[in-house]
Structure formats: structure tokens, C-alpha cells
Amino acid sequence: MEPNDIRFGGGATGTVLNPLVAVALLIAVVLILVWPRRRIIVPWLGLLFLVPSGQVIVLGGAHFTIYRVLVVFGLIRLAAAGRRGIEPRLAGGFTNIDWAFTLCALALFTTFCLQWMVGGAVIKALGNLLDALGGYFVLRFLIRDSKDVRQAIRVLAIVALIEGACMLNEQVTHRNIFGLLGGSPTQVPVRDGKPRAMGSFEVYITAGAFGATLLPLLVWLWKDRESRKYVIAGFVGATLMTVTSNASTSLLAYVGGIVGLCFWPMRRRMREFRWGIVITLIGLQMVMKAPVWALIQRIDLTGSSSGYQRFELVNQCILHFSDWWLMGTVNYNKWGFDMWDLSNQYVADAVTGGLAAIVPFILVISRSFGRLGNARRRAAGDSKKQWYFWCLGAALFAHVVAYVGIGYFDQMQFAWYALLAMVPAATSEAVSARALRSRLSGKNELAIRLAADRPAHEAIVR
């Protein structure tokens, strides 16, 4: 299906920029350029999530949303830091997660260009590539250790509280406050008589997913007494965002994060549990009349969900494997009713980018879980560190659940990038600390041996 507008990101034909947003953007840009790196995360994340993507600057047909402008200046700061050479740009260097993410983004860029073969498609694909690679590596640059992780979660907690309050207001007044800025609808969408609040996000599901996937990170932050006021604010906001979005996907992600946290007592038996899930799914496939993924259509936590459409997306994707495996396809909208709406991240990456995109995307998830699992095992005896890694894994699992019902395409994609940036920051810090302890213990052992041998050495000299 051809996009209506394949300019740089699509959207408005002219600039839509509220004066208040323009002033806030100018202040944020100045702070990004002059503040210490550790503090940049505050204006960068805060403005990114609190300004609707409908606020856009159009230059020569090229669309620069507010978050795209922030990405550009974040990259400028990253490049400047590299020239000074004061500290490494990325925590832990270029990891296997970085490689997989880069390959996935490049595959989606390449296949989109080859599918459409027009200049406008290349410009749009470049915009998407800037959002993905630029946003991801800016966050990798800004989040390097547990202090940065803590700061990022605090900012997200405040964002959740503001968004949650505004979304609750949408439920009462049926008007979106963020729409008053321009470029976004002011009327709240309603399905089956239920308002679906969306805040500054483009759709209600991504708004709800933001709150739902934040919960496990807030649970970890509770350990820090100085951050508890942020945790309380974030918990209230995240819960309001999840509930007022009125979407089953958001509620499932919220529950998924809680379930992930509850498996903490079974952390040493997860291999057996995973194999149990595989065996259960195989057994269901053998006895069910429909394929096992048909269970998706039975999920309806709000009474107004479209689980059947999600099931059909997965089903048609599998049935049309030969159409997309090589380099994706543009004809997925012809597979059935509502198949144009790729509201499943796994299906979206597969049918638009082929195996070249979906395989590295799965690797990003698996390598993230792998790094967290290895770090947790290395931290044996340190329950605080283990809980840290476990909460990050629970947040990752919440995103995995959310991806079944939505593909991230607005500000929500940066919440995903932020979590991915936290994984190498946390695990690399743990590896560095362990290596330092090993070196220090080695030096202590050497000093003890030298002290023990000193009397004999002195006797020989005499």
C-alpha cells in the first residue's frame, strides 16, 4: 500500500509549530549543547515525550518532528564528545545488541527503498533511519551507568504523571489538551462507547504501552530512597495511562511486567520454565482445531478489542511467507480485511523488511535477555544487583508482550530505545566492577606473598 505522503516522514504540508513549543525546543537545544552529558537526558527525554509528533518543522519538503530535531542535536553532542576524547561514547563499546539493531534498521531502510524505487521513498526512509539509529545511539551515549539509568527513569516517571493526568482529563472532558498545541486531534477517539485517551502520542495504544512498560523500572527504583517520590508519581501516572487508554494491549503489557517480576523466586529455574512453554504450545497445536496463534483472538480485556485482526495478521503473515521472506512486500494490504494496519511489531518488521529485518530484530531481544541473564548469574551473592537486572528483564518482557498488539512508530519507539540502552549500560558496569575487584584482589594477593617472602629475602642478603 503506497503511503499518502512519502516526504521526509510524511505528514503536514507546512510547518506546524506552537510558539510555546518553539521556545521549549530552543531552550532544550541550548541545554543539550552546553550542559554536562549526565544532565542532558532531562530536557532530551522530557520534551520528546511531552510534545505531540504533529508539531513539525517542514524545510524544503523535509519533515523534522520535534523528536527528530532533538535526535539531530543529540548526535551533534555525541560527535563533539568523541572529538574531545574525554570518555568512551558508548558504555561497553559496540555490543552485539548494537550490531543487531543496526542491521535491522539498515534492512528496513534498504527494503523500503527497493520496494518503491522513487526519490520520495528514499527521503522518507532516511527520516525513519535517522529516528531509529540516531535516537538509539543518542540514548546509548546518554545512558552509561546505573546513575544515568536512575536519572532516565526519574524523567520517565514525571512524564508518566503528566501524561496520566492529561489522559484522565480526556476521559472526563473527551478533549485532548495536547491537541490545543496544533497538529494533533483535540477530540478523543471512542470505540464501543469507551473513550480511548492518547495524551501526546499518536494513538491510544502506544500511550497505554508507555505507562505499562514503565512499571518494572519503577519497581527497581523503589530501592533508592531518594527516588521514592518519583516512583509514587510514576506509578500513579503509568497506571492512569494504561487504564485510560482502554486497550487490551496496554493492559496485557502491564500484567506482563508484573508477571515478569513475580517470577523472581524462580530465577534459577527459568530454563525449565521456557522449555515448558514450548512443550505446552506444541501440545496445544496438536489438539486445537485452529492454529495455536488463534488464541490471540480470544484476548479481550476491555470489551472493545480487535483480537481477531491481530490473529489474522499473524496467520496471513505465515501463510504468505513466500511473498515477503526475501525483501518484504508492499501488497500485504491485499491479504484480507484491515491487513493494512500492521498492529504487530513482529509482523510489521517481517512483511516490510523480510528475513533480513525480522531476524536481527529477534536477535536484539534475545541478546538483551542473554546479557541480563549472564550479568545476573555473575552477580551471585549480590541480591541488589540481581534484582536490578531482573527488573530490566521484566520491562523487556513487557515490551515483548506489547509488540503482539502494536508496532511502535511515534514517541513510543524511543521508550524502547531507552530500555535497550539501559541493558548494556547496566551489564557493562557490572562487568567492569567485577574486573576491578579481580585486579584488586590479585594485587592484594601479590602483596601478601611479597610480605611473606621478605624475611627470607632479607636473610639471604645479609
C-alpha positions, 0 to 999 in steps of 0.5 A, a space after each residue: 500500500 503506497 503511503 499518502 505522503 512519502 516526504 521526509 516522514 510524511 505528514 503536514 504540508 507546512 510547518 506546524 509549530 506552537 510558539 510555546 513549543 518553539 521556545 521549549 525546543 530552543 531552550 532544550 537545544 541550548 541545554 543539550 549543547 552546553 550542559 554536562 552529558 549526565 544532565 542532558 537526558 532531562 530536557 532530551 527525554 522530557 520534551 520528546 515525550 511531552 510534545 505531540 509528533 504533529 508539531 513539525 518543522 517542514 524545510 524544503 519538503 523535509 519533515 523534522 518532528 520535534 523528536 527528530 530535531 532533538 535526535 539531530 542535536 543529540 548526535 551533534 553532542 555525541 560527535 563533539 564528545 568523541 572529538 574531545 576524547 574525554 570518555 568512551 561514547 558508548 558504555 561497553 563499546 559496540 555490543 552485539 545488541 548494537 550490531 543487531 539493531 543496526 542491521 535491522 534498521 539498515 534492512 528496513 531502510 534498504 527494503 523500503 527503498 527497493 520496494 518503491 524505487 522513487 526519490 520520495 521513498 528514499 527521503 522518507 526512509 532516511 527520516 525513519 533511519 535517522 529516528 531509529 539509529 540516531 535516537 538509539 545511539 543518542 540514548 546509548 551515549 546518554 545512558 552509561 551507568 546505573 546513575 544515568 539509568 536512575 536519572 532516565 527513569 526519574 524523567 520517565 516517571 514525571 512524564 508518566 504523571 503528566 501524561 496520566 493526568 492529561 489522559 484522565 482529563 480526556 476521559 472526563 472532558 473527551 478533549 485532548 489538551 495536547 491537541 490545543 498545541 496544533 497538529 494533533 486531534 483535540 477530540 478523543 477517539 471512542 470505540 464501543 462507547 469507551 473513550 480511548 485517551 492518547 495524551 501526546 502520542 499518536 494513538 491510544 495504544 502506544 500511550 497505554 504501552 508507555 505507562 505499562 512498560 514503565 512499571 518494572 523500572 519503577 519497581 527497581 527504583 523503589 530501592 533508592 530512597 531518594 527516588 521514592 517520590 518519583 516512583 509514587 508519581 510514576 506509578 500513579 501516572 503509568 497506571 492512569 495511562 494504561 487504564 485510560 487508554 482502554 486497550 487490551 494491549 496496554 493492559 496485557 503489557 502491564 500484567 506482563 511486567 508484573 508477571 515478569 517480576 513475580 517470577 523472581 523466586 524462580 530465577 534459577 529455574 527459568 530454563 525449565 520454565 521456557 522449555 515448558 512453554 514450548 512443550 505446552 504450545 506444541 501440545 496445544 497445536 496438536 489438539 486445537 482445531 485452529 492454529 495455536 496463534 488463534 488464541 490471540 483472538 480470544 484476548 479481550 480485556 476491555 470489551 472493545 478489542 480487535 483480537 481477531 485482526 491481530 490473529 489474522 495478521 499473524 496467520 496471513 503473515 505465515 501463510 504468505 511467507 513466500 511473498 515477503 521472506 526475501 525483501 518484504 512486500 508492499 501488497 500485504 494490504 491485499 491479504 484480507 480485511 484491515 491487513 493494512 494496519 500492521 498492529 504487530 511489531 513482529 509482523 510489521 518488521 517481517 512483511 516490510 523488511 523480510 528475513 533480513 529485518 525480522 531476524 536481527 530484530 529477534 536477535 536484539 531481544 534475545 541478546 538483551 535477555 542473554 546479557 541480563 541473564 549472564 550479568 545476573 548469574 555473575 552477580 551471585 551473592 549480590 541480591 541488589 544487583 540481581 534484582 536490578 537486572 531482573 527488573 530490566 528483564 521484566 520491562 523487556 518482557 513487557 515490551 515483548 508482550 506489547 509488540 503482539 498488539 502494536 508496532 511502535 512508530 511515534 514517541 513510543 519507539 524511543 521508550 524502547 530505545 531507552 530500555 535497550 540502552 539501559 541493558 548494556 549500560 547496566 551489564 557493562 558496569 557490572 562487568 567492569 566492577 567485577 574486573 576491578 575487584 579481580 585486579 584488586 584482589 590479585 594485587 592484594 594477593 601479590 602483596 601478601 606473598 611479597 610480605 611473606 617472602 621478605 624475611 627470607 629475602 632479607 636473610 639471604 642478603 645479609 
